[in-house]
Amino acid sequence: MDNPYIGILMIFIFILIVGILNSFRGALSELNESLVEKLGEKKQQKAKCILHILDNPERLEATVFLLVFVMSLFFACFMYGDYVTVVHEFFAVRVGRILTGWFMDFFSHALVIAYMLLLLCVLAIFVPFHIGKKRSESVSFGTIPIVRFFIAICSPFTGILCGLAKLIVWLLGIHEAEKEEDTTEEEIKSMVNEGHEKGVIEASEAEMISNIFEFGDKMAKDIMTHRKNIVAVDGEMTLAEAVEYILEENNSRYPVYVDDIDNIIGILHLKTAVIFSKQQGMSERKLKDIPELLHEAFFIPETRNINTLFRDMQFNKIHMEIVVDEYGQTVGLIAMEDILEVIVGSILDEYDEEENFITACEDGTYLVDGMTTLEDLEDTFGLVYDEEDIDTLNGFLISKLDRILSEDDKPEIEVDGCKYQVLSVENKMISLVRLTLPEVTEDEEDDTTDDKQKTKESSK
């Protein structure tokens, strides 16, 4: 080219155009349809254009690649030789006696190619792309007119190129119908975890979203209050005795049974009981003899999916259901609060006392309640339990000991380096255990500390 300044000007014009398109690409990678619609409330026309490109990103990609190719071709045809000559003459004067002719030619070509690659990659691709990612809103809405213009100018060429590419892909046996499936559950969880790591999503929010996905996989038996922990009222009690009893408890609804817990005849509401007790002659009557006092008890199988159970309870305005096994025996109960706790975590009111299932001791051991879930132990200490059919520490230790303990039994066992010493047994259940964790190296201790910190943050 006779005038080198024109060539340099053309190169920088190409870099500017490609840079604008790449900054828009970077902004597009940070946007989604809902965000664009929200940002574009006052710029509806621009928002529509961005959404159109967001739905068809291959046109933008093809335009960028085409302009990069044209710029490279322009440089190779009109400026490459001049640049090589300038570099060759510059170094020939200074180190010509040291470098041989063939090496000087190779060095000149390599230096010019490296210079253009650096210029193209840094100024036209990477820097604009990262600027677009960091300033997605202003870049996307500010550059959309220019982007639309160049997409339209290049569309005849990019249309042909994209058509040929699709034809080749079709000939290879990959058809349009074979598109990727919708976003999977695991992909959404991965995005949530990534958002949590970046600080965009709080730990409690990430845990709640994860719980929602697990919600449909749980059954009634997974979240019910076990029959041993059910607070129920004997139907042989008088109404006065029942009111006195339930006022000492923290619940508002109580199953009422006759003979044993497997024969539940209804649900007693605290409010209803107090109202009836004020009526003359009611206080001394037995609960089983006041059918109008009790609300109907609803029974469900222990395999009932809690997703459908929640919808049924919500639709029918039921707050408590009795869970029975295949033999019709009561195995537990579920309240609406139990289902909500699956998603939002433990719900405590002003009457509930927060239970500490794990207590740290000064000697480095831990006192653990026998009803602590294995999942809680895994989250707290980073332990791994492979038992699929066992939920609590009590069940885990009984399975390892292979026997039911008496109140005088205080065995100690070691599993995978962890020592479990039984301290207390009540009603054939292990109620308290001393847990001694295996010794760890400094590196492992740092990892464990980090895991515990993450666990504490996620539980807040």
Secondary structure as GFF3:
##gff-version 3
##sequence-region A 1 460
A	DSSP	alpha_helix	4	29	.	.	.	ID=ss1
A	DSSP	alpha_helix	33	39	.	.	.	ID=ss2
A	DSSP	alpha_helix	44	55	.	.	.	ID=ss3
A	DSSP	alpha_helix	57	78	.	.	.	ID=ss4
A	DSSP	alpha_helix	80	95	.	.	.	ID=ss5
A	DSSP	alpha_helix	101	118	.	.	.	ID=ss6
A	DSSP	pi_helix	119	126	.	.	.	ID=ss7
A	DSSP	alpha_helix	127	134	.	.	.	ID=ss8
A	DSSP	alpha_helix	136	171	.	.	.	ID=ss9
A	DSSP	alpha_helix	185	197	.	.	.	ID=ss10
A	DSSP	alpha_helix	203	215	.	.	.	ID=ss11
A	DSSP	alpha_helix	220	223	.	.	.	ID=ss12
A	DSSP	beta_strand	225	226	.	.	.	ID=ss13
A	DSSP	three_ten_helix	227	229	.	.	.	ID=ss14
A	DSSP	beta_strand	233	234	.	.	.	ID=ss15
A	DSSP	alpha_helix	239	247	.	.	.	ID=ss16
A	DSSP	beta_strand	253	257	.	.	.	ID=ss17
A	DSSP	beta_strand	264	269	.	.	.	ID=ss18
A	DSSP	alpha_helix	270	277	.	.	.	ID=ss19
A	DSSP	three_ten_helix	287	289	.	.	.	ID=ss20
A	DSSP	three_ten_helix	291	293	.	.	.	ID=ss21
A	DSSP	beta_strand	299	301	.	.	.	ID=ss22
A	DSSP	alpha_helix	306	316	.	.	.	ID=ss23
A	DSSP	beta_strand	320	324	.	.	.	ID=ss24
A	DSSP	beta_strand	330	335	.	.	.	ID=ss25
A	DSSP	alpha_helix	336	344	.	.	.	ID=ss26
A	DSSP	beta_strand	358	360	.	.	.	ID=ss27
A	DSSP	beta_strand	366	369	.	.	.	ID=ss28
A	DSSP	alpha_helix	374	381	.	.	.	ID=ss29
A	DSSP	alpha_helix	393	401	.	.	.	ID=ss30
A	DSSP	beta_strand	412	415	.	.	.	ID=ss31
A	DSSP	beta_strand	418	426	.	.	.	ID=ss32
A	DSSP	beta_strand	429	436	.	.	.	ID=ss33
A	DSSP	alpha_helix	442	459	.	.	.	ID=ss34
###
